[in-house]
Amino acid sequence: MEAFPGRPEKSMAKKVFRRVFRGFLSREEPPHAETTPAEEPRIMASPAGLEGEDAESLDAEFVARLQGIDKVGRYEIVRKLGQGGTGIVYLGRDPYIKRLVAIKISNLASDASRERFFIEAQSAGRLHHPNIVSIYDAGLFRDYCYITFEYIEGPTLEAFCEPDRLLPMNRVIEIGFNVANALEYAHQQGVIHRDIKPSNIMIDPSDTPRITDFGIAQMAEHTAKLSVSGTPSYMSPEQVREGVAQKESDLFSLGCVLYELLSGKKAFIGDNFFSIMYKIVHDDPVPLSKLRPDLPLAVIEAVQKAMAKDLSERFQTGMDLAYHLRLAIQGLEEPLRKEKNVIDQIHHIPFFQNFNRDQVRELVQTASIVRIRRGGTIVAEGEIDDTFYVLLNGRALVMKEGRSLADIVAGECFGEMAYITKQARSADVVAFTDCILMKISATLLNRSSESIQLLFFKNFALTLVRRLNQKSDKKD
């Protein structure tokens, strides 16, 4: 990273720090620095969970100059949300669009760092995904840079990392699945987060996990050597060694988050910054099987693989991690699996009549067959999910605001529009009778053979045409 003009002593200090730190990593025993044990240092602040950050790391003049501000750009300041090592976050109001926003103001000391700030804001601003907090705007306020983003009311995952506040196992795996999919999307756009941790994953009012703070993300095509950035306990070995951040680095960090959500303990702990980093590079965490002997093997193996120190042994993409987490979830479900005649029965369903028997068998091996009792909700309006359904038996109703919009009968699919558009579901689907359904994950479908994917999209198109024709007939 370029040294700040006029501040050579900081550049020299950083070089000395790096030499000393590399020396620590080469030792055979963990370092024991002569420092007083302190709360785990956090190098980069997140918009959420800022109250726990070290306020003293901010320049006193910077903090003083922002006292009592009532406007940033066009945004009206409502109140201060928190501050940390990289800036101060406010709750603001956009007077034109009439919405609340979060505003992060950062004190950047050089033209180079300001330029980098806007490159990062541009990269993060092009991400549009239901599990990623949206960036709205970026600009200059006085001598400082600011970025505005979606304001989310809800806790971060930090609230569920204590042993007495752990979430149910299925819920943790669902969260991991959604976050892995979001990272896959970001990586495809060339953006690496570099600071995945519990306080950077929020749960919004609809119970959807949302990744926030792409503030230290780097464009993959501008791959930059890392200074010591990120939060120590969740950094990957290659980040600690000051290598190049890769998409696998985010997956390692997510593995650390899942480990903590499942066990109530951080994977890597130490008395100080150096000992934590040494352990990340050299030591394995306490096995999940010892901390949670009740966890299924599939769950433990997925988390272990995400946290592999060797890049070649780690999941290579977010989709790979999401796929294995989905398989783990399916192993926890109680699907209705009839060994006899199940392939023949499904093959006779109208939606699958243009599939051959081997293709149906492949689906049966990966999809879930589930039973929903009469009156049960199959999908809920506003829900963000990557699954769609084919009704094998029974009858269901599409409901909105208490009104029935359409019938779904055996052989029909539904939920595919949420899968295709990646948007929230627009209506409820309720079982009018006892129903048996094939539940298909988009992630599993994406891993299926190309011939099966093409058949699904062909049948989706035919279903859409049929629905449009039915609407046209009703109008006539």
matplotlib code that plots the C-alpha trace (Angstrom):
import matplotlib.pyplot as plt

x = [0.0, 1.3, 2.6, 0.8, 2.6, 4.3, 4.0, 7.2, 7.4, 4.1, 5.5, 8.7, 6.7, 4.6, 7.7, 9.2, 5.9, 5.8, 9.3, 8.7, 5.4, 6.8, 9.5, 6.7, 5.0, 8.2, 8.6, 7.7, 6.0, 3.2, 4.5, 3.8, 4.2, 4.8, 1.5, -1.5, -4.2, -6.9, -10.1, -9.6, -8.4, -10.6, -8.7, -11.6, -14.9, -18.2, -21.4, -23.1, -21.8, -19.7, -20.4, -17.8, -15.1, -12.1, -13.2, -9.7, -8.4, -10.2, -8.4, -9.6, -9.8, -11.9, -14.4, -14.5, -15.2, -18.2, -19.8, -23.3, -23.5, -27.1, -26.5, -24.2, -24.7, -28.4, -28.9, -30.4, -28.7, -31.1, -28.6, -25.2, -25.2, -21.6, -17.9, -14.8, -11.4, -12.3, -15.1, -18.3, -21.7, -24.9, -28.6, -29.7, -32.8, -32.9, -35.3, -36.0, -36.7, -38.1, -36.1, -33.7, -30.1, -26.9, -24.0, -20.4, -17.9, -14.2, -11.1, -8.7, -5.3, -4.1, -5.3, -4.4, -6.5, -9.5, -9.2, -9.1, -12.2, -14.2, -13.0, -14.2, -17.5, -18.0, -17.3, -19.6, -22.3, -22.8, -23.8, -27.5, -28.4, -31.1, -28.4, -26.2, -26.8, -27.1, -24.8, -26.7, -24.2, -20.7, -19.2, -17.1, -18.2, -15.8, -12.4, -13.9, -15.3, -18.8, -20.8, -24.5, -26.1, -29.3, -30.3, -31.1, -33.0, -32.0, -29.3, -26.0, -24.9, -22.8, -26.0, -26.1, -22.4, -22.8, -23.2, -26.6, -27.9, -27.1, -29.5, -31.0, -28.5, -30.8, -31.1, -27.3, -26.8, -29.6, -27.8, -24.5, -26.1, -27.5, -24.3, -22.3, -24.6, -24.2, -20.4, -20.6, -22.5, -20.0, -17.1, -18.6, -18.8, -15.1, -15.6, -13.9, -15.2, -12.1, -13.8, -16.6, -17.4, -20.5, -20.8, -20.8, -23.8, -27.1, -30.6, -33.2, -36.8, -37.9, -35.3, -33.0, -29.2, -27.6, -23.8, -22.8, -19.6, -17.9, -15.9, -12.5, -13.5, -11.1, -11.8, -10.4, -8.9, -7.1, -5.8, -3.8, -1.3, -2.8, -1.7, -2.9, -6.6, -9.6, -10.6, -8.0, -10.1, -11.7, -8.8, -7.6, -4.0, -3.1, -4.4, -2.3, 0.8, 0.1, -0.5, -3.2, -6.8, -8.8, -12.4, -11.4, -10.4, -14.0, -15.0, -12.5, -13.9, -17.4, -16.3, -15.0, -18.4, -20.3, -17.9, -18.7, -22.5, -22.6, -20.2, -20.5, -16.6, -14.3, -12.2, -9.0, -8.4, -5.4, -4.2, -3.1, -3.1, 0.1, -0.9, -4.3, -2.6, 0.0, -2.8, -4.6, -1.5, -0.2, -2.9, -6.2, -9.2, -10.8, -12.8, -16.5, -17.2, -15.8, -17.7, -20.9, -21.0, -24.6, -23.7, -24.2, -21.0, -22.0, -22.2, -18.9, -17.2, -18.6, -17.3, -13.9, -13.4, -14.4, -11.6, -8.9, -5.5, -4.4, -6.2, -6.3, -8.2, -10.7, -14.0, -13.1, -16.3, -19.3, -21.5, -19.5, -19.9, -23.6, -24.1, -22.6, -24.5, -27.7, -26.9, -26.3, -29.7, -31.4, -29.8, -31.4, -34.9, -37.4, -38.2, -40.9, -38.8, -40.7, -38.2, -40.7, -42.2, -41.2, -39.5, -42.4, -44.8, -42.9, -42.3, -46.0, -46.4, -47.1, -44.2, -41.7, -43.2, -40.5, -37.7, -36.3, -36.1, -32.4, -33.0, -35.9, -33.7, -31.0, -33.6, -35.0, -31.5, -30.9, -34.3, -36.5, -39.9, -41.9, -45.4, -47.3, -50.5, -53.8, -53.7, -49.9, -47.9, -45.6, -44.1, -44.6, -44.9, -41.7, -39.6, -36.3, -35.4, -33.8, -36.2, -39.1, -41.7, -43.5, -46.8, -46.9, -50.2, -53.0, -54.1, -52.7, -53.9, -52.0, -53.1, -52.5, -54.0, -56.5, -57.7, -57.3, -55.6, -55.1, -55.3, -52.3, -53.0, -50.9, -48.2, -47.8, -44.7, -44.6, -42.0, -39.9, -40.1, -38.4, -35.7, -35.3, -35.5, -33.7, -36.4, -38.8, -41.9, -44.9, -47.6, -48.3, -48.9, -51.0, -51.9, -55.7, -55.5, -52.7, -49.9, -46.8, -44.2, -40.9, -38.7, -35.9, -33.0, -31.6, -28.1, -28.7, -30.3, -27.2, -25.1, -27.3, -26.5, -27.1, -29.8, -31.8, -31.4, -32.6, -35.6, -36.5, -36.3, -38.3, -41.0, -40.8, -41.5, -44.4, -45.9, -45.6, -47.3, -50.1, -50.7, -50.7, -53.2, -55.4, -55.4, -56.3, -59.2, -60.6, -60.5, -62.3]
y = [0.0, 3.5, 5.4, 8.6, 11.7, 13.6, 10.6, 8.5, 7.4, 5.3, 3.7, 2.7, 1.4, -0.7, -2.2, -3.0, -4.6, -6.8, -8.0, -8.8, -10.5, -12.7, -13.8, -14.8, -16.9, -18.8, -19.9, -23.4, -22.3, -19.7, -16.2, -14.7, -11.0, -9.0, -7.2, -7.1, -9.4, -7.3, -7.6, -9.0, -6.2, -5.4, -3.8, -2.8, -1.5, -2.7, -0.6, -3.0, -3.8, -0.6, 0.0, -2.6, -1.0, 0.9, 4.5, 5.7, 4.5, 7.4, 10.8, 13.1, 16.1, 14.0, 13.1, 16.7, 18.1, 15.8, 16.7, 18.1, 17.7, 17.7, 17.0, 15.1, 15.8, 15.7, 13.4, 14.6, 13.2, 11.4, 10.1, 8.5, 4.7, 4.0, 4.5, 2.4, 2.3, 3.4, 5.9, 7.0, 5.6, 7.7, 7.0, 9.4, 10.3, 10.8, 13.8, 13.0, 9.3, 9.5, 6.5, 5.9, 5.2, 4.4, 6.8, 5.9, 8.8, 7.9, 10.0, 9.1, 10.7, 10.7, 11.2, 7.6, 6.2, 8.4, 7.1, 3.5, 4.3, 5.3, 2.3, 0.1, 1.9, 1.5, -2.2, -2.8, -0.5, -2.8, -5.8, -6.4, -9.6, -10.4, -11.4, -8.3, -4.9, -2.4, 0.5, 3.7, 6.5, 7.8, 11.3, 13.9, 15.8, 18.5, 16.7, 13.3, 10.5, 9.0, 6.1, 5.6, 2.2, 0.3, 0.7, -2.7, -3.0, -6.2, -8.0, -9.2, -12.8, -11.7, -11.9, -15.7, -16.6, -17.1, -20.7, -19.9, -18.1, -20.5, -20.8, -24.2, -26.2, -26.2, -22.4, -22.0, -24.2, -22.2, -19.0, -20.4, -21.6, -18.1, -16.3, -18.8, -18.1, -14.3, -14.7, -16.8, -13.9, -11.3, -13.3, -13.7, -9.9, -9.8, -8.6, -10.2, -9.1, -9.8, -9.3, -11.9, -12.1, -12.3, -8.6, -8.1, -10.4, -9.0, -10.6, -8.3, -8.1, -10.8, -13.1, -13.0, -12.9, -9.9, -9.3, -5.8, -3.7, -4.4, -1.3, -3.1, -5.3, -5.2, -5.8, -9.2, -7.8, -5.2, -7.9, -6.0, -7.2, -7.1, -5.0, -6.4, -5.9, -7.9, -9.2, -11.5, -14.5, -14.8, -14.2, -16.9, -18.2, -16.5, -13.2, -13.6, -14.3, -11.1, -13.0, -12.2, -12.3, -14.8, -15.9, -18.9, -16.5, -15.4, -19.1, -19.7, -16.8, -18.0, -21.4, -19.7, -18.0, -21.3, -22.9, -20.2, -20.2, -24.0, -24.2, -20.8, -20.6, -18.9, -21.2, -19.3, -17.4, -16.0, -13.5, -11.1, -10.3, -12.3, -15.5, -15.6, -15.2, -17.8, -20.3, -19.5, -20.4, -23.4, -24.9, -26.6, -25.5, -27.8, -30.3, -29.5, -33.1, -32.6, -29.4, -30.6, -34.4, -34.2, -32.6, -34.8, -35.8, -34.0, -30.7, -31.1, -32.1, -29.1, -26.6, -28.4, -28.2, -24.5, -23.9, -26.0, -24.2, -25.5, -23.6, -26.7, -28.6, -25.8, -25.3, -23.5, -21.6, -20.3, -22.6, -25.6, -24.7, -23.9, -27.3, -29.2, -27.2, -28.0, -31.7, -31.5, -29.8, -32.5, -35.1, -33.5, -33.4, -36.2, -36.6, -39.1, -41.7, -44.5, -47.1, -48.8, -47.2, -43.7, -43.1, -44.4, -42.3, -39.1, -40.0, -40.0, -36.4, -34.1, -31.8, -34.7, -36.5, -35.2, -36.5, -39.9, -42.4, -41.8, -38.1, -38.7, -41.0, -38.3, -35.8, -38.3, -38.7, -35.0, -33.4, -33.7, -35.3, -33.6, -33.8, -30.7, -31.1, -29.4, -25.7, -25.6, -22.8, -24.1, -20.8, -17.4, -14.0, -11.9, -15.0, -15.1, -18.7, -20.6, -23.5, -24.3, -27.1, -29.6, -30.7, -34.5, -35.1, -32.9, -29.3, -26.0, -22.3, -19.2, -16.6, -12.9, -10.7, -13.4, -13.9, -17.0, -16.1, -19.5, -23.2, -25.5, -29.1, -32.2, -32.0, -28.3, -26.4, -23.2, -20.9, -20.9, -17.1, -16.5, -18.8, -17.2, -13.5, -14.0, -11.8, -12.2, -14.4, -12.3, -14.5, -17.3, -20.9, -22.9, -26.6, -26.9, -30.6, -32.8, -32.4, -34.3, -32.1, -32.4, -29.6, -28.6, -26.4, -24.1, -24.9, -28.6, -27.9, -25.9, -28.9, -31.2, -32.2, -29.7, -31.8, -31.7, -27.9, -27.3, -29.5, -27.5, -24.2, -25.5, -26.6, -23.3, -21.5, -23.8, -23.3, -19.5, -19.6, -21.7, -19.3, -16.3, -18.1, -18.9, -15.2, -14.2, -16.6, -15.3, -11.7, -12.8]
z = [0.0, -0.8, 2.2, 3.2, 2.0, 4.8, 7.2, 6.6, 10.2, 9.7, 6.6, 8.4, 11.4, 9.1, 7.4, 10.8, 11.9, 8.8, 9.4, 13.0, 12.2, 9.5, 12.0, 14.4, 11.7, 11.0, 14.7, 15.7, 18.9, 19.2, 20.1, 23.5, 23.1, 26.3, 26.1, 28.4, 27.1, 25.5, 23.6, 20.1, 17.9, 14.9, 12.1, 9.9, 11.2, 9.9, 9.6, 12.0, 15.4, 15.6, 19.3, 20.1, 18.0, 19.4, 19.2, 20.1, 16.8, 15.1, 14.8, 17.5, 15.2, 12.7, 15.4, 16.7, 13.3, 12.8, 16.1, 15.6, 11.9, 10.5, 6.9, 4.6, 0.9, 0.4, 3.4, 6.7, 9.8, 12.2, 14.7, 15.1, 14.9, 16.0, 15.2, 14.6, 13.3, 9.8, 10.3, 11.8, 10.8, 11.0, 10.4, 7.6, 5.7, 1.9, 1.5, -2.1, -2.0, 1.6, 2.9, 5.7, 4.8, 6.7, 6.0, 6.7, 6.8, 6.6, 7.2, 4.4, 4.5, 0.9, -2.6, -3.4, -0.5, -1.6, -5.1, -3.8, -1.7, -4.7, -6.7, -3.9, -3.7, -7.4, -7.2, -4.2, -5.8, -8.7, -6.5, -6.5, -4.6, -2.0, 0.5, 0.1, 1.6, -1.3, -1.8, -2.9, -3.2, -2.5, -2.3, -0.5, 2.7, 3.7, 3.4, 4.1, 2.0, 2.6, 1.4, 1.8, 1.9, 2.7, 6.4, 7.9, 11.2, 12.8, 14.7, 13.3, 13.7, 16.7, 18.7, 18.1, 18.8, 22.6, 23.9, 25.5, 22.4, 19.6, 16.7, 15.7, 13.5, 10.5, 10.7, 10.8, 7.8, 5.9, 6.7, 5.5, 2.3, 1.6, 2.4, 0.3, -2.7, -2.2, -2.1, -5.3, -6.9, -5.7, -6.9, -10.3, -10.4, -9.5, -6.0, -2.9, 0.5, 2.6, 6.0, 6.4, 10.1, 12.3, 12.7, 8.9, 8.4, 9.5, 9.8, 8.4, 9.5, 7.1, 8.7, 5.7, 6.1, 4.5, 4.0, 4.8, 4.6, 1.3, 2.3, 2.1, -0.8, -3.8, -7.4, -8.3, -11.5, -9.5, -7.1, -4.5, -1.9, 1.5, 4.4, 7.7, 7.1, 8.2, 11.6, 13.0, 14.1, 10.7, 8.4, 6.1, 6.2, 2.9, 4.3, 7.4, 5.3, 3.4, 0.2, -2.4, -1.3, -3.3, -3.4, -1.3, 1.4, 1.9, 2.1, 4.8, 6.8, 6.3, 7.6, 10.7, 11.1, 10.8, 13.3, 15.8, 15.2, 15.7, 18.7, 20.5, 20.3, 17.9, 15.8, 16.6, 19.8, 21.6, 24.1, 21.4, 17.7, 17.0, 18.8, 16.9, 13.6, 14.4, 15.1, 11.9, 9.9, 12.0, 14.3, 13.6, 15.7, 18.3, 16.2, 16.0, 16.8, 20.3, 20.9, 19.3, 19.2, 18.1, 14.7, 11.6, 9.9, 6.7, 8.5, 10.3, 7.0, 5.1, 7.8, 8.0, 4.2, 4.2, 6.8, 5.1, 5.4, 2.0, -0.8, -3.0, -0.3, 0.4, -1.5, -4.7, -5.2, -3.2, -5.2, -4.1, -0.5, -1.0, -2.7, 0.2, 2.8, 0.9, 0.8, 4.6, 5.1, 3.0, 5.1, 8.2, 6.6, 6.8, 3.1, 2.0, 0.1, -1.4, -2.6, -4.9, -8.0, -7.0, -10.4, -12.3, -10.3, -10.9, -14.6, -15.2, -13.7, -16.7, -15.9, -16.2, -19.2, -21.6, -19.1, -19.6, -16.8, -16.0, -15.8, -13.4, -11.3, -11.1, -9.8, -7.3, -5.9, -5.3, -4.8, -1.7, -1.7, 1.1, 2.5, 3.6, 5.6, 4.6, 5.5, 5.7, 4.0, 1.3, 0.4, 2.0, 0.4, 0.8, 1.4, -0.5, -1.3, -4.2, -4.2, -6.5, -6.4, -8.5, -7.0, -7.2, -5.4, -4.0, -4.6, -3.5, -3.7, -4.6, -2.0, -1.7, 1.0, 1.9, -1.7, -3.8, -7.1, -8.7, -8.2, -8.5, -9.3, -9.5, -12.2, -12.1, -10.9, -8.9, -7.3, -10.4, -10.9, -7.5, -8.6, -12.1, -10.9, -7.5, -6.0, -3.0, -3.5, -4.6, -3.0, -0.5, -1.7, 0.8, 0.7, 0.1, 0.6, 1.9, -0.7, -1.8, -3.5, -5.1, -3.7, -5.9, -5.0, -7.6, -6.4, -7.0, -10.3, -11.4, -10.6, -12.6, -16.2, -18.9, -20.5, -17.3, -16.9, -20.5, -19.9, -16.8, -18.5, -21.5, -19.1, -17.2, -20.5, -21.4, -18.0, -18.3, -21.8, -20.4, -17.5, -19.9, -22.1, -19.1, -18.1, -21.6, -21.8, -18.5, -19.8, -23.0]

ax = plt.figure().add_subplot(projection="3d")
ax.plot(x, y, z, "-o")
ax.set_aspect("equal")
plt.show()
